[in-house]
Amino acid sequence: MTSATTDTARRPAGPSVGSGEAPFAVVDIGSNSVRLVVYDRLSRSPVALFNEKSLCAIGRNMVTTGLLDDEGSDSAIAAMGRFREIASGVGARIEAVATAAVRDAKNGNTFVARARDALGAPIRILTGEEEARLASEGVLAAIPEADGVAGDLGGGSLELAFVSGGKQSTGVTLPFGPLRLMDMSEGKIERARSIVDQGLEKIAGLDKLKGKALYAVGGVWRNIARIHMEDAQHEIRVLHHYEISRERALGFSNFLSGLSRRSLEAITSVSRRRAEAIPYGAVVMERLLKVAKLDRVVISAFGLREGVLFSRLAAEERARDPLLASCEDMATRLGRDPGLGRVLDKWTAPLFAGSDKSFDRLRRAACYLGDTGWRGHPDHRAEQTFTDVLNAPFIGIDHPGRALLALAMFHRYGGESEKTIKRIQKFAGDDAARTARTLGLALRAALVMAGPAPELLSETSVKITPNSLVVTIPKAHQALVAEAITKRLQELAGALDRTMRIELR
């Protein structure tokens, strides 16, 4: 792997599409697990209709035998038959890929023939380079600003690709998946460390990653992050874009690598089948952080499977902002009028003139989300929408951004319970919490004044003077002005440290 980057538009042969309406299924045949994910459609903001994995461990003992595990293979074939039924039932097109264990095993082609018959769809055996590229495409789909190295740790291999500026390098593959590493090291952690170090020393360009991030993909690394999140009592229980600083990641991975399987099985968030792999996944994380002098670990919920999907999108669809696409799709599904978000965007923009691009993007996202909680019970909309937005399967957003959006929605629906938002306010910080409140009050005022009528709202406007919040309403619609409206606008003016004035024109 070199530090030179290549355009991510380079993708496997196949149709290039925009937002198709038919479900799209990806089957990922890995060394440790086989998984089916059925997405609602090919789009920039895919939603998983169905997600199931089976821990078959077909790559167990491959270093010793050179063959896929018989029992694991039979389990995987059975899973393929089930996946076929599920995908067929929802009318999904299937794209299936196989990774390290299948491509390296002597009996890989025999297994693929059986799996193809059970699944009823072609199965593409990925090269290591293809696997690294698709995994890093998945990372970039979810975190376009990623700057560092995308690492996909499967059961049989580790794929690495440099990512920066929305592009990726040619990837490399290393035989450091936990199943293979256990076999190579004969179950000895210190030997595993030495094996990983020797392999990483051969990778050109790692010395240029100092101060950058490891974008971690794969079930074992996600499990490590989940354990860390619980240990740290992190305020937001969403794995995507969960960040761990270098020092904490090094200390925690070193701690996990020393735990016995029994100790790991006692941790409720870890399955028994994952427990044996976690110490070896921790070793790989620790050595990669040290050798490349990386600054932090960022967990990506998107990886190989999402890279397969993303690679099938047309260039125009790929270029869309992932967060705004997700929020706009949510507004279309849950809001009362799909055009309301764009009008709210225009209406609120003058209130936050001069804000930086990162906040302006969150403001626009909040505008799309501003009417998505209307079906909830009036007494609980604020809390329900706050929780929904905080934990939504959004991409293209970090945890502080989630906190700000959730707080804005709490205030948009007139939330009053400080207990509900206390920890998130502390996590977000005072400035962000105040900004979120102002944004929420702006959305509340707009939607109380004009209701869910984008055409009516678009005829009104707001502006800020040094001392006033000026609300302009056409004389033809002066009946909109009522006590409840005045109260909401005065609350907004107070948050802006101004007085409120209504002008009829």
C-alpha positions in Angstrom: 0.0 0.0 0.0 1.3 3.4 -0.9 0.2 6.8 0.2 -1.0 7.8 -3.2 -4.8 7.9 -3.6 -7.1 6.8 -6.3 -10.6 8.0 -7.1 -13.3 6.1 -5.3 -15.4 6.2 -8.4 -13.4 3.2 -9.6 -15.8 0.3 -8.8 -16.7 -3.2 -9.8 -18.4 -4.0 -13.0 -22.2 -3.8 -12.8 -25.1 -1.4 -13.3 -24.8 2.1 -12.0 -28.0 3.3 -10.5 -29.6 6.1 -8.6 -32.3 5.6 -5.9 -34.0 2.4 -6.9 -37.2 1.5 -5.1 -36.7 -2.3 -5.0 -34.9 -3.8 -1.9 -31.2 -4.6 -2.3 -29.7 -7.5 -0.4 -26.0 -8.0 0.4 -24.7 -11.4 1.6 -21.2 -11.2 3.1 -19.5 -14.6 3.6 -16.7 -14.0 6.0 -14.2 -16.1 7.9 -16.1 -15.9 11.2 -19.6 -15.1 10.2 -22.0 -15.0 7.2 -24.5 -12.1 7.2 -27.5 -11.0 5.2 -28.5 -7.3 5.1 -31.6 -6.3 3.1 -31.6 -2.6 2.4 -34.9 -0.8 1.6 -33.4 0.4 -1.7 -30.2 1.5 -3.4 -29.8 5.0 -2.1 -27.4 7.4 -0.4 -29.1 6.8 2.9 -29.9 3.1 3.0 -32.1 1.7 5.8 -31.7 -1.9 6.8 -35.0 -3.7 6.5 -33.5 -7.0 7.8 -30.1 -7.8 9.3 -29.0 -11.3 10.3 -25.7 -12.9 11.0 -24.7 -16.5 11.7 -21.4 -17.1 13.4 -20.2 -20.1 11.5 -16.4 -19.7 11.7 -15.7 -21.4 8.4 -12.1 -20.1 8.6 -11.3 -21.9 11.9 -8.0 -23.8 11.8 -7.3 -22.8 8.2 -3.6 -22.2 8.8 -3.2 -25.7 10.1 -5.5 -27.5 7.6 -5.7 -25.2 4.6 -9.4 -26.1 4.4 -12.6 -24.5 5.4 -14.1 -26.0 8.6 -16.6 -28.7 7.8 -19.0 -28.0 10.5 -18.8 -24.2 9.9 -19.3 -24.8 6.2 -22.5 -26.8 6.7 -23.8 -24.1 9.1 -23.0 -21.5 6.4 -24.8 -23.4 3.7 -27.9 -23.7 5.9 -27.8 -20.0 6.5 -27.6 -19.4 2.8 -30.8 -21.3 2.3 -32.5 -19.2 4.9 -31.1 -16.0 3.4 -32.5 -17.0 0.0 -36.0 -17.3 1.5 -35.9 -14.0 3.2 -34.6 -12.1 0.2 -37.1 -13.7 -2.1 -39.9 -12.9 0.3 -39.3 -9.2 0.1 -38.4 -9.2 -3.6 -34.8 -8.2 -3.1 -32.0 -8.5 -5.6 -29.1 -10.4 -4.0 -25.4 -9.5 -4.4 -23.1 -11.9 -2.5 -19.4 -11.6 -1.8 -16.9 -14.0 -0.1 -13.7 -12.8 1.6 -10.4 -14.1 3.0 -11.3 -17.6 4.2 -13.0 -18.6 0.9 -10.3 -17.1 -1.3 -7.5 -18.7 0.5 -8.9 -22.2 1.3 -8.0 -25.2 -0.9 -11.7 -26.1 -1.0 -13.0 -22.6 -1.4 -14.4 -23.1 -4.9 -16.2 -26.3 -3.8 -17.8 -24.3 -0.9 -18.8 -21.5 -3.3 -20.6 -23.9 -5.6 -22.6 -25.3 -2.7 -23.3 -21.8 -1.4 -24.4 -20.6 -4.8 -26.9 -23.4 -5.1 -28.3 -22.7 -1.6 -28.5 -19.0 -2.1 -29.7 -19.0 -5.7 -27.4 -16.1 -6.7 -23.8 -15.7 -7.9 -21.1 -15.3 -5.3 -18.1 -13.1 -6.1 -14.8 -14.1 -4.4 -13.1 -10.8 -3.6 -9.4 -10.3 -3.9 -7.7 -8.7 -0.8 -7.4 -5.5 -2.8 -11.1 -5.5 -3.7 -12.1 -6.2 -0.1 -10.0 -3.3 1.2 -11.4 -1.0 -1.5 -15.0 -1.9 -0.9 -14.6 -1.6 2.9 -13.0 1.8 2.6 -15.7 2.9 0.2 -18.2 2.0 2.9 -16.2 4.1 5.4 -16.2 7.1 3.1 -19.9 6.7 2.4 -20.6 7.2 6.1 -17.7 9.5 7.0 -16.8 11.5 3.9 -14.3 13.6 5.8 -12.4 10.6 7.0 -8.6 11.2 7.2 -6.3 8.4 8.2 -6.6 4.6 7.5 -9.7 2.5 7.1 -9.1 -0.9 8.7 -11.5 -3.8 8.2 -10.8 -6.6 10.6 -12.6 -9.8 9.6 -12.2 -13.3 11.0 -9.4 -14.2 8.6 -7.8 -11.0 7.5 -7.1 -7.3 8.1 -7.7 -5.0 5.1 -6.1 -1.5 5.2 -6.5 1.5 2.9 -5.5 5.1 3.4 -8.5 7.6 3.2 -8.3 11.3 2.8 -10.3 14.0 0.9 -13.0 11.6 0.0 -10.6 9.3 -1.8 -8.8 6.0 -0.9 -5.5 4.3 -1.6 -4.9 1.0 -3.2 -5.6 -1.4 -0.3 -3.6 -4.3 1.1 -4.6 -7.4 3.0 -2.8 -9.0 5.9 -3.6 -12.4 7.5 -4.4 -10.9 10.9 -8.0 -11.8 11.4 -8.5 -13.2 15.0 -9.3 -16.8 13.8 -6.1 -16.9 11.7 -4.0 -15.1 14.2 -5.0 -17.5 16.9 -3.9 -20.4 14.7 -0.7 -18.7 13.6 0.3 -17.8 17.2 -0.8 -21.2 18.6 -3.0 -19.2 21.1 -0.1 -17.1 22.5 -0.9 -13.4 22.7 2.7 -12.3 22.9 3.5 -14.3 19.7 0.5 -12.7 18.1 1.9 -9.2 18.9 5.2 -10.1 17.3 3.4 -11.5 14.1 1.4 -8.4 13.7 4.4 -6.1 14.2 6.4 -8.0 11.6 3.6 -7.7 9.1 2.9 -4.0 9.7 6.6 -3.1 9.3 6.3 -4.1 5.7 3.5 -1.6 4.9 4.7 1.5 3.2 3.2 4.8 4.3 2.2 4.0 7.8 4.7 6.5 9.1 2.7 9.3 7.4 -0.4 8.6 9.5 0.9 10.2 12.7 -1.9 12.2 14.4 -4.7 10.8 12.1 -7.4 8.3 12.8 -8.1 4.6 12.5 -11.6 4.1 11.0 -12.4 0.7 12.5 -14.7 -1.7 10.7 -15.6 -5.3 11.7 -17.6 -7.2 14.3 -14.7 -7.7 16.7 -13.7 -4.1 16.8 -17.3 -3.0 17.2 -17.5 -5.4 20.2 -14.4 -3.8 21.7 -16.0 -0.3 21.2 -19.2 -1.5 22.8 -17.4 -2.8 25.8 -15.5 0.5 26.1 -18.6 2.5 25.7 -20.3 0.7 28.5 -17.2 1.0 30.7 -17.0 4.7 30.0 -20.8 5.2 30.5 -20.8 7.2 27.3 -23.9 9.3 27.0 -24.9 8.3 23.5 -25.2 4.5 22.9 -24.6 4.5 19.2 -21.5 2.8 17.8 -21.2 4.7 14.6 -18.7 7.5 14.9 -17.9 6.5 18.5 -14.4 7.9 19.1 -11.7 6.6 21.5 -8.6 8.6 22.1 -5.2 7.1 21.4 -4.2 6.7 25.1 -7.6 5.2 26.1 -7.6 2.9 23.1 -4.1 1.7 23.8 -4.8 1.1 27.5 -8.1 -0.6 26.9 -6.9 -2.9 24.1 -3.9 -3.9 26.2 -6.3 -4.7 29.1 -8.6 -6.8 26.8 -5.8 -8.8 25.3 -4.9 -10.0 28.8 -8.4 -11.3 29.7 -9.3 -14.9 29.6 -12.2 -16.2 27.5 -14.2 -16.9 30.7 -13.7 -13.3 31.9 -14.9 -12.0 28.5 -17.9 -14.2 28.5 -18.9 -12.7 31.8 -19.3 -9.3 30.0 -23.0 -9.3 29.0 -22.5 -7.4 25.7 -20.1 -10.1 24.3 -21.4 -13.3 22.7 -19.6 -16.5 23.6 -18.5 -17.0 20.0 -16.9 -13.5 19.9 -15.2 -13.9 23.3 -12.2 -15.9 22.0 -11.6 -13.4 19.2 -11.6 -10.2 21.2 -8.1 -10.4 22.7 -6.6 -10.9 19.2 -8.6 -8.1 17.8 -7.4 -5.9 20.6 -3.8 -6.9 19.8 -4.2 -5.8 16.2 -5.8 -2.5 17.2 -3.0 -1.8 19.8 -0.1 -2.6 17.4 -1.7 -0.6 14.5 -2.1 2.5 16.8 1.5 2.2 18.0 3.2 1.5 14.7 1.3 4.2 12.7 1.2 6.6 15.7 -2.5 7.1 15.1 -4.3 9.7 17.3 -7.7 8.0 17.8 -10.1 5.2 16.8 -13.3 6.1 15.1 -15.9 3.3 14.7 -17.6 3.0 11.4 -21.0 1.2 11.1 -20.4 1.1 7.4 -17.9 -1.2 5.8 -17.8 -3.9 3.1 -21.5 -4.5 2.7 -22.3 -0.8 2.4 -19.3 -0.4 0.1 -20.9 -2.9 -2.2 -24.1 -0.9 -2.1 -22.4 2.5 -2.5 -20.4 1.2 -5.5 -23.6 0.6 -7.3 -24.9 4.2 -7.0 -24.7 6.7 -9.8 -22.2 9.5 -9.3 -24.9 12.1 -8.6 -26.4 10.0 -5.8 -23.0 9.2 -4.4 -22.2 13.0 -4.2 -25.2 13.7 -1.9 -24.6 14.7 1.7 -25.3 11.5 3.7 -26.7 13.2 6.8 -29.0 15.5 4.8 -30.1 12.6 2.6 -31.0 10.6 5.7 -32.9 13.4 7.3 -34.7 14.3 4.1 -35.8 10.7 3.6 -37.0 10.6 7.2 -39.0 13.8 6.7 -40.6 12.2 3.6 -41.6 9.1 5.5 -42.7 10.7 8.8 -43.5 14.4 8.2 -46.8 15.9 7.2 -45.5 17.6 4.1 -42.2 16.6 2.3 -41.6 20.2 1.2 -41.7 21.6 4.7 -38.0 21.0 5.5 -36.7 23.2 2.6 -39.0 26.0 3.6 -37.9 25.8 7.2 -34.3 25.9 6.0 -34.9 29.2 4.2 -36.9 30.6 7.0 -34.4 29.9 9.8 -31.2 30.8 7.8 -31.2 34.5 8.7 -31.3 33.7 12.4 -27.9 32.0 12.2 -26.2 34.1 9.6 -22.4 33.9 9.9 -22.4 30.4 11.5 -19.7 28.0 10.4 -20.4 25.3 7.8 -20.5 22.5 10.3 -23.4 24.1 12.3 -25.2 25.2 9.1 -25.3 21.6 8.0 -26.8 20.6 11.3 -29.3 23.4 11.1 -30.5 22.2 7.7 -30.7 18.6 9.1 -32.9 19.9 12.0 -35.2 21.6 9.5 -35.9 18.3 7.8 -36.5 16.6 11.1 -38.6 19.5 12.5 -42.0 17.9 11.8 -41.1 14.2 12.1 -42.5 13.8 15.6 -46.0 15.0 15.0 -47.7 11.6 15.3 -46.5 11.2 18.9 -48.7 11.8 21.9 -48.7 15.6 22.7 -47.5 15.0 26.3 -44.5 12.9 25.2 -43.5 14.3 21.8 -40.4 16.1 23.1 -39.0 13.1 24.9 -39.8 10.7 22.1 -38.4 12.8 19.3 -35.3 13.6 21.4 -34.6 9.8 21.9 -35.5 9.0 18.3 -33.1 11.5 16.8 -30.3 10.8 19.4 -30.3 7.1 18.4 -31.3 7.3 14.7 -29.2 5.3 12.2 -27.8 8.5 10.7 -24.5 8.6 9.0 -22.3 11.6 8.2 -22.6 12.8 11.8 -20.5 12.5 15.0 -21.7 12.2 18.5 -21.6 15.9 19.4 -23.7 16.6 16.3 -26.2 14.0 17.3 -26.4 15.7 20.7 -27.1 19.1 19.2 -29.8 17.7 16.8 -31.6 15.8 19.6 -31.6 18.8 21.9 -33.0 21.0 19.1 -35.8 18.5 18.6 -36.5 18.5 22.4 -37.0 22.2 22.4 -38.9 22.2 19.1 -41.6 20.2 20.8 -41.6 22.3 23.9 -39.8 19.9 26.2 -39.6 20.9 29.9 -38.0 17.9 31.7 -34.5 18.9 32.5 -33.9 15.3 33.7 -34.4 14.0 30.2 -31.7 16.1 28.6 -29.3 16.8 31.5 -26.6 14.3 30.6 -26.7 15.2 26.9 -26.5 18.9 27.6 -23.4 18.3 29.7 -21.9 16.2 26.9 -22.7 18.8 24.2 -21.4 21.7 26.3 -23.1 25.0 27.3 -22.6 26.8 23.9 -24.0 23.9 21.8 -26.9 23.4 24.2 -27.8 27.1 24.0 -27.6 27.0 20.2 -29.7 23.9 20.1 -32.4 25.5 22.2 -32.5 28.6 19.9 -32.7 26.4 16.8 -35.5 24.3 18.4 -37.4 27.4 19.4 -37.1 28.8 15.9 -38.6 25.6 14.4 -41.4 25.6 17.1 -42.3 29.2 16.4 -42.4 28.7 12.6 -44.5 25.6 12.8 -46.9 27.0 15.4 -47.4 30.2 13.3 -48.0 28.5 9.9 -48.7 24.9 10.8 -47.6 22.2 8.4 -48.3 24.5 5.4 -45.0 25.3 3.6 -46.6 27.7 1.1 -48.0 29.8 3.9 -44.8 29.8 5.9 -42.8 30.8 2.8 -44.8 34.0 2.7 -43.5 35.1 6.1 -39.9 35.8 7.0 -37.6 36.7 9.9 -34.5 38.9 10.2 -32.3 40.0 13.1 -31.3 43.7 13.7 -28.9 44.7 16.5 -31.8 44.9 19.0 -34.7 43.1 17.5 -36.1 40.0 15.9 -38.3 41.3 13.1 -41.1 38.9 11.9 -42.7 40.0 8.6 -46.2 38.7 7.8 -48.3 39.8 4.8 -51.3 41.8 5.6 -53.4 39.3 3.8 -52.4 36.8 6.5 -52.5 39.0 9.5 -55.0 36.6 11.1 -52.0 34.4 11.8 -51.0 36.7 14.6 -52.5 35.4 17.8 -51.5 35.2 21.5 -50.0 31.7 21.1 -47.9 32.8 18.1 -46.7 36.0 19.9 -45.6 33.9 22.9 -43.5 31.5 20.7 -41.9 34.4 18.8 -41.1 36.2 22.1 -39.4 33.0 23.4 -37.3 32.9 20.3 -36.4 36.6 20.6 -35.4 36.0 24.2 -33.1 33.2 23.2 -31.5 35.6 20.7 -31.2 38.3 23.4 -33.5 40.6 21.4 -37.0 42.0 21.5 -39.6 40.8 19.1 -41.4 43.0 16.5 -44.1 41.9 14.0 -44.4 43.9 10.8 -47.4 43.6 8.5 -46.7 44.3 4.9 
